Amino acid sequence: MTSTLIHRIPAIALSLVLAACASNGPRASDDAAATTIAPKMALQELKAGNARFLSGDVRMHDWRHERTVKTGTDGQTPSVGVLTCADSRTPPEMIFDQGVGTLFVVRIAGNFQNDVAVGTFEYGVAALGVHTIVVMGHTKCGAVGATVAGKDLPGKMPAFVAAIKPAIAELPKGADGKASVSDAEIANVRWQAGQLVQNSEILSKAKADGKLDVLCAIYDVETGAVRFLD
């Protein structure tokens, strides 16, 4: 998973592709839209949004239609990308109390990176103005739990087990010979965040140039609280 289609496009062709993509709407620098979060302020805004979610003082639903109309007319300018699990209890827009147009989200069981996720965030960073990516795992994750347990899964489900295994390979084992699921959830988040950047020239350059922050977090499905990892 070390390359994506976008990596193989020559530099001139890539610039043309990104220019065409950007024509779908104004970049954040062109329009101080309500959907944008200022660079370096993402962590503060996400924490504040989660605090509103926890207190029940959510605000984004009050002007959802207005924002929908605006983004539909003017185009999208998301500030924050989120890679998280497909688990029905982890909707990022609700957890962080963000309205339409702010978050650029990829959801997949076990919140693991792959070429599709990498390419999606490359597009977000290069064409839409995304300046922060959050990799967010959660407690009681079935994908991580199945990987720790070493279960023999049917169908295509072994794909997420294979993607998570390297993340937890070095964790200490308990008396039962298995790692702690909670430790594995954290290790998986850190691993996937590192791989997401490592497997992309676009993301790694943006991060090296100070244009991209990558954050790691764990969502507690019992309390609704998000804990950002150091």
ZAKEVEX-515409 format. One record per residue (C-alpha): residue number from 1; residue in three letters; x, y, z. Coordinates in Angstrom, 2 decimals, padded with zeros to 5 digits, always signed. Example, Ala and Ser with C-alpha at 12.3 -4.5 7.8 and 13.67 -1.06 7.14 Angstrom:
2
SITE:1:ALA:+012.30:-004.50:+007.80
SITE:2:SER:+013.67:-001.06:+007.14
This chain:
230
SITE:1:MET:+000.00:+000.00:+000.00
SITE:2:THR:+002.87:+002.35:-000.72
SITE:3:SER:+001.57:+004.00:-003.87
SITE:4:THR:-001.62:+005.43:-005.25
SITE:5:LEU:-002.73:+006.40:-008.71
SITE:6:ILE:-002.09:+010.05:-007.95
SITE:7:HIS:+001.58:+009.29:-007.25
SITE:8:ARG:+002.04:+007.98:-010.78
SITE:9:ILE:+000.67:+011.07:-012.51
SITE:10:PRO:+003.47:+013.28:-013.92
SITE:11:ALA:+003.88:+016.62:-012.18
SITE:12:ILE:+002.33:+018.72:-014.96
SITE:13:ALA:-000.62:+016.38:-015.34
SITE:14:LEU:-001.11:+016.33:-011.59
SITE:15:SER:-001.28:+020.13:-011.47
SITE:16:LEU:-003.94:+020.10:-014.15
SITE:17:VAL:-005.96:+017.45:-012.31
SITE:18:LEU:-005.83:+019.39:-009.06
SITE:19:ALA:-006.74:+022.63:-010.80
SITE:20:ALA:-009.77:+020.95:-012.32
SITE:21:CYS:-010.76:+019.49:-008.94
SITE:22:ALA:-010.37:+022.84:-007.24
SITE:23:SER:-012.76:+024.42:-009.73
SITE:24:ASN:-015.59:+022.65:-007.90
SITE:25:GLY:-015.52:+025.42:-005.34
SITE:26:PRO:-013.38:+028.13:-003.73
SITE:27:ARG:-010.39:+027.25:-001.62
SITE:28:ALA:-010.41:+028.30:+002.03
SITE:29:SER:-007.97:+031.09:+001.16
SITE:30:ASP:-010.44:+032.51:-001.36
SITE:31:ASP:-013.47:+032.60:+000.88
SITE:32:ALA:-013.62:+032.99:+004.65
SITE:33:ALA:-016.63:+030.68:+004.72
SITE:34:ALA:-018.21:+029.53:+007.95
SITE:35:THR:-017.23:+025.98:+007.02
SITE:36:THR:-013.51:+026.63:+007.50
SITE:37:ILE:-011.37:+026.21:+010.60
SITE:38:ALA:-008.16:+028.22:+010.76
SITE:39:PRO:-004.88:+026.27:+010.53
SITE:40:LYS:-003.45:+025.35:+013.95
SITE:41:MET:-006.91:+025.87:+015.48
SITE:42:ALA:-008.34:+022.49:+014.54
SITE:43:LEU:-007.52:+020.72:+017.81
SITE:44:GLN:-009.09:+023.52:+019.84
SITE:45:GLU:-012.26:+023.56:+017.70
SITE:46:LEU:-012.62:+019.78:+017.72
SITE:47:LYS:-012.25:+019.67:+021.49
SITE:48:ALA:-014.79:+022.47:+021.85
SITE:49:GLY:-017.19:+020.67:+019.52
SITE:50:ASN:-016.89:+017.43:+021.45
SITE:51:ALA:-017.53:+019.35:+024.69
SITE:52:ARG:-020.75:+020.70:+023.17
SITE:53:PHE:-021.69:+017.18:+022.10
SITE:54:LEU:-021.13:+015.91:+025.64
SITE:55:SER:-023.11:+018.72:+027.26
SITE:56:GLY:-025.99:+018.52:+024.77
SITE:57:ASP:-025.37:+022.14:+023.78
SITE:58:VAL:-024.86:+021.31:+020.11
SITE:59:ARG:-025.32:+024.15:+017.68
SITE:60:MET:-024.64:+022.98:+014.13
SITE:61:HIS:-028.11:+021.57:+013.52
SITE:62:ASP:-029.56:+025.07:+014.00
SITE:63:TRP:-028.16:+026.25:+010.68
SITE:64:ARG:-027.67:+023.04:+008.76
SITE:65:HIS:-029.91:+024.06:+005.87
SITE:66:GLU:-028.19:+027.41:+005.45
SITE:67:ARG:-024.81:+025.71:+005.31
SITE:68:THR:-026.07:+023.04:+002.94
SITE:69:VAL:-027.28:+025.71:+000.52
SITE:70:LYS:-024.00:+027.61:+000.81
SITE:71:THR:-021.76:+024.61:+000.18
SITE:72:GLY:-024.01:+023.37:-002.60
SITE:73:THR:-023.79:+026.73:-004.34
SITE:74:ASP:-020.23:+027.81:-003.58
SITE:75:GLY:-018.48:+024.44:-003.29
SITE:76:GLN:-016.76:+022.73:-000.38
SITE:77:THR:-013.83:+024.03:+001.66
SITE:78:PRO:-013.29:+021.40:+004.38
SITE:79:SER:-010.53:+022.04:+006.90
SITE:80:VAL:-010.24:+018.71:+008.71
SITE:81:GLY:-009.97:+015.19:+007.35
SITE:82:VAL:-011.08:+012.33:+009.59
SITE:83:LEU:-010.17:+008.67:+009.17
SITE:84:THR:-012.40:+006.69:+011.49
SITE:85:CYS:-014.29:+003.44:+011.87
SITE:86:ALA:-017.50:+002.54:+010.08
SITE:87:ASP:-019.02:+001.70:+013.48
SITE:88:SER:-022.50:+003.23:+013.66
SITE:89:ARG:-021.68:+004.81:+017.03
SITE:90:THR:-018.87:+007.00:+015.68
SITE:91:PRO:-020.30:+009.71:+013.36
SITE:92:PRO:-017.58:+012.42:+013.33
SITE:93:GLU:-019.87:+015.30:+012.38
SITE:94:MET:-021.99:+014.67:+015.48
SITE:95:ILE:-019.14:+013.82:+017.83
SITE:96:PHE:-017.35:+017.07:+016.98
SITE:97:ASP:-020.55:+019.11:+016.46
SITE:98:GLN:-019.57:+020.18:+012.96
SITE:99:GLY:-021.93:+021.06:+010.16
SITE:100:VAL:-021.97:+020.31:+006.45
SITE:101:GLY:-018.72:+021.16:+004.66
SITE:102:THR:-016.18:+021.21:+007.50
SITE:103:LEU:-015.05:+017.58:+007.76
SITE:104:PHE:-013.66:+015.42:+004.94
SITE:105:VAL:-014.37:+011.91:+006.20
SITE:106:VAL:-013.22:+008.39:+005.35
SITE:107:ARG:-014.87:+005.59:+007.34
SITE:108:ILE:-013.83:+001.95:+007.21
SITE:109:ALA:-013.98:-000.91:+009.74
SITE:110:GLY:-010.92:-000.64:+011.96
SITE:111:ASN:-010.08:+002.88:+010.74
SITE:112:PHE:-007.13:+001.63:+008.70
SITE:113:GLN:-005.39:+003.41:+005.86
SITE:114:ASN:-005.17:+001.98:+002.36
SITE:115:ASP:-004.57:+003.38:-001.11
SITE:116:VAL:-008.15:+004.62:-001.38
SITE:117:ALA:-007.96:+006.46:+001.96
SITE:118:VAL:-004.55:+007.90:+001.09
SITE:119:GLY:-005.74:+009.11:-002.29
SITE:120:THR:-008.86:+010.61:-000.74
SITE:121:PHE:-006.84:+012.66:+001.75
SITE:122:GLU:-004.33:+013.64:-000.92
SITE:123:TYR:-007.22:+015.14:-002.85
SITE:124:GLY:-008.48:+016.87:+000.30
SITE:125:VAL:-005.09:+018.39:+001.07
SITE:126:ALA:-004.03:+019.26:-002.48
SITE:127:ALA:-007.33:+020.44:-003.93
SITE:128:LEU:-009.71:+021.38:-001.11
SITE:129:GLY:-007.61:+023.02:+001.58
SITE:130:VAL:-007.61:+020.31:+004.27
SITE:131:HIS:-004.84:+021.21:+006.74
SITE:132:THR:-005.49:+018.69:+009.53
SITE:133:ILE:-006.16:+014.95:+009.51
SITE:134:VAL:-007.48:+013.12:+012.56
SITE:135:VAL:-007.13:+009.34:+012.77
SITE:136:MET:-009.77:+008.35:+015.31
SITE:137:GLY:-010.25:+004.88:+016.73
SITE:138:HIS:-012.79:+003.96:+019.37
SITE:139:THR:-013.37:+001.73:+022.35
SITE:140:LYS:-015.03:-001.66:+021.89
SITE:141:CYS:-013.90:-001.77:+018.25
SITE:142:GLY:-015.04:-005.04:+016.73
SITE:143:ALA:-012.39:-004.99:+013.99
SITE:144:VAL:-009.55:-004.53:+016.45
SITE:145:GLY:-011.07:-007.03:+018.87
SITE:146:ALA:-011.33:-009.65:+016.14
SITE:147:THR:-007.71:-009.06:+015.18
SITE:148:VAL:-006.53:-009.45:+018.75
SITE:149:ALA:-008.60:-012.61:+019.18
SITE:150:GLY:-007.23:-014.09:+015.97
SITE:151:LYS:-010.68:-015.01:+014.77
SITE:152:ASP:-011.17:-016.77:+011.44
SITE:153:LEU:-013.52:-014.38:+009.68
SITE:154:PRO:-015.58:-015.13:+006.56
SITE:155:GLY:-015.84:-013.29:+003.27
SITE:156:LYS:-013.68:-010.22:+002.75
SITE:157:MET:-013.40:-009.39:+006.45
SITE:158:PRO:-009.86:-010.81:+006.77
SITE:159:ALA:-008.79:-007.69:+004.82
SITE:160:PHE:-009.18:-005.44:+007.86
SITE:161:VAL:-007.53:-008.01:+010.12
SITE:162:ALA:-004.51:-008.04:+007.80
SITE:163:ALA:-004.37:-004.24:+007.86
SITE:164:ILE:-004.53:-004.04:+011.66
SITE:165:LYS:-002.15:-006.92:+012.51
SITE:166:PRO:+001.10:-004.99:+011.90
SITE:167:ALA:-000.10:-002.22:+014.21
SITE:168:ILE:-000.39:-004.53:+017.21
SITE:169:ALA:+002.39:-007.01:+016.48
SITE:170:GLU:+004.80:-005.58:+019.07
SITE:171:LEU:+002.32:-005.13:+021.91
SITE:172:PRO:+003.00:-007.06:+025.13
SITE:173:LYS:+000.85:-010.16:+025.59
SITE:174:GLY:-001.15:-011.10:+028.65
SITE:175:ALA:-001.47:-014.47:+030.35
SITE:176:ASP:-003.83:-015.59:+027.60
SITE:177:GLY:-001.18:-014.86:+024.99
SITE:178:LYS:-003.14:-011.92:+023.57
SITE:179:ALA:-002.68:-008.16:+023.72
SITE:180:SER:-005.10:-005.89:+025.54
SITE:181:VAL:-007.83:-004.72:+023.17
SITE:182:SER:-007.69:-001.18:+024.56
SITE:183:ASP:-003.92:-001.07:+024.02
SITE:184:ALA:-004.45:-002.44:+020.52
SITE:185:GLU:-007.01:+000.27:+019.69
SITE:186:ILE:-004.48:+002.95:+020.61
SITE:187:ALA:-001.61:+001.22:+018.83
SITE:188:ASN:-003.72:+000.86:+015.70
SITE:189:VAL:-004.52:+004.57:+015.62
SITE:190:ARG:-000.87:+005.53:+015.94
SITE:191:TRP:+000.23:+002.99:+013.34
SITE:192:GLN:-002.39:+003.96:+010.78
SITE:193:ALA:-001.61:+007.66:+011.21
SITE:194:GLY:+002.07:+007.00:+010.60
SITE:195:GLN:+001.41:+004.80:+007.58
SITE:196:LEU:-001.05:+007.30:+006.10
SITE:197:VAL:+001.69:+009.91:+005.84
SITE:198:GLN:+004.51:+007.48:+005.03
SITE:199:ASN:+002.63:+006.03:+002.08
SITE:200:SER:+002.03:+009.39:+000.41
SITE:201:GLU:+004.52:+011.80:-001.08
SITE:202:ILE:+001.86:+014.50:-001.12
SITE:203:LEU:+000.92:+014.12:+002.55
SITE:204:SER:+004.48:+013.66:+003.77
SITE:205:LYS:+005.61:+016.80:+001.94
SITE:206:ALA:+002.67:+018.81:+003.26
SITE:207:LYS:+003.50:+017.67:+006.79
SITE:208:ALA:+007.21:+018.42:+006.38
SITE:209:ASP:+006.37:+021.88:+005.04
SITE:210:GLY:+004.18:+022.62:+008.06
SITE:211:LYS:+000.99:+022.67:+005.98
SITE:212:LEU:-000.51:+019.51:+007.47
SITE:213:ASP:-001.09:+018.36:+011.04
SITE:214:VAL:-001.91:+014.73:+011.80
SITE:215:LEU:-003.71:+014.03:+015.09
SITE:216:CYS:-004.55:+010.74:+016.81
SITE:217:ALA:-007.63:+010.20:+018.95
SITE:218:ILE:-009.76:+007.59:+020.67
SITE:219:TYR:-013.53:+007.94:+021.01
SITE:220:ASP:-015.24:+006.34:+024.01
SITE:221:VAL:-018.51:+004.82:+022.82
SITE:222:GLU:-019.86:+004.71:+026.37
SITE:223:THR:-019.24:+008.31:+027.36
SITE:224:GLY:-019.08:+010.15:+024.03
SITE:225:ALA:-015.73:+011.71:+024.94
SITE:226:VAL:-012.83:+012.01:+022.54
SITE:227:ARG:-009.31:+011.65:+023.94
SITE:228:PHE:-006.56:+013.07:+021.79
SITE:229:LEU:-003.29:+011.16:+022.03
SITE:230:ASP:+000.11:+012.79:+022.46
